[in-house]
Amino acid sequence: MMNGYGGYGMHGNFGGGIFPMTMIFNLVVLIALIVVGVKLYKKYVSGTDKSKVFSILDEKYASGEITEEEYIKRRTILSNKKKK
């Protein structure tokens, strides 16, 4: 049977050498893709970027469209929604 190694070479079924490194690399790439996918999904599901909402609120307060009380009230409401 092919020099007594069963046809798989000297390193058994995996072939040795670079295979473990490519397997680890593929696993790291897969995990990175999953993390990026989850982050994009969460951003898509939330419907809007929260930092954009806060910047719009800041602009309205700075331009005088809303009072300080209204600004604090809206910011508190948005902050509580953000934590959920």
C-alpha positions as CSV (number, residue, x, y, z in Angstrom):
1,M,0.0,0.0,0.0
2,M,2.1,2.9,-1.3
3,N,5.2,2.6,0.9
4,G,3.3,1.4,3.9
5,Y,1.6,4.8,4.6
6,G,-1.9,3.8,3.3
7,G,-1.7,6.3,0.4
8,Y,-2.0,9.4,2.7
9,G,1.7,10.2,3.0
10,M,3.8,10.4,6.1
11,H,1.5,12.7,8.1
12,G,-1.7,10.7,8.2
13,N,-5.1,11.8,6.9
14,F,-4.5,15.6,7.1
15,G,-1.4,15.6,5.0
16,G,0.4,17.7,7.6
17,G,2.3,20.8,6.6
18,I,0.2,23.8,5.9
19,F,-3.3,22.3,6.3
20,P,-3.7,23.2,10.0
21,M,-2.8,26.8,9.2
22,T,-5.3,27.1,6.4
23,M,-7.9,25.5,8.6
24,I,-7.3,28.1,11.3
25,F,-7.2,30.9,8.7
26,N,-10.5,29.8,7.3
27,L,-12.0,29.6,10.8
28,V,-10.9,33.2,11.6
29,V,-12.3,34.5,8.3
30,L,-15.6,32.7,9.0
31,I,-15.9,34.2,12.5
32,A,-15.1,37.7,11.1
33,L,-17.8,37.3,8.5
34,I,-20.3,36.2,11.1
35,V,-19.4,39.2,13.3
36,V,-19.7,41.7,10.5
37,G,-23.0,40.1,9.4
38,V,-24.5,40.4,12.8
39,K,-23.4,44.0,13.2
40,L,-24.9,44.9,9.8
41,Y,-28.1,43.0,10.6
42,K,-28.5,44.9,13.9
43,K,-27.9,48.2,12.2
44,Y,-30.5,47.3,9.5
45,V,-33.1,46.1,12.0
46,S,-32.7,49.1,14.2
47,G,-33.8,51.2,11.2
48,T,-31.6,54.2,11.9
49,D,-28.3,55.0,13.2
50,K,-28.7,56.4,16.8
51,S,-25.8,58.8,16.6
52,K,-27.5,60.4,13.6
53,V,-30.7,60.9,15.7
54,F,-28.8,62.5,18.5
55,S,-26.9,64.8,16.1
56,I,-30.2,66.0,14.6
57,L,-31.5,66.6,18.1
58,D,-28.4,68.6,19.0
59,E,-28.7,70.7,15.9
60,K,-32.4,71.5,16.7
61,Y,-31.4,72.6,20.2
62,A,-28.4,74.6,19.0
63,S,-30.6,76.4,16.4
64,G,-33.3,77.3,18.9
65,E,-36.0,75.1,17.4
66,I,-36.6,73.4,20.7
67,T,-36.2,74.5,24.3
68,E,-33.7,73.1,26.8
69,E,-36.5,71.3,28.6
70,E,-37.7,69.7,25.4
71,Y,-34.1,68.8,24.5
72,I,-33.5,67.0,27.8
73,K,-36.9,65.3,27.6
74,R,-36.3,64.0,24.0
75,R,-32.7,63.0,24.8
76,T,-33.8,61.0,27.9
77,I,-36.5,59.2,25.8
78,L,-34.0,58.4,23.0
79,S,-31.3,57.2,25.5
80,N,-33.8,54.8,27.2
81,K,-34.8,53.4,23.8
82,K,-31.1,52.9,22.9
83,K,-30.5,50.7,26.0
84,K,-33.2,48.2,25.1
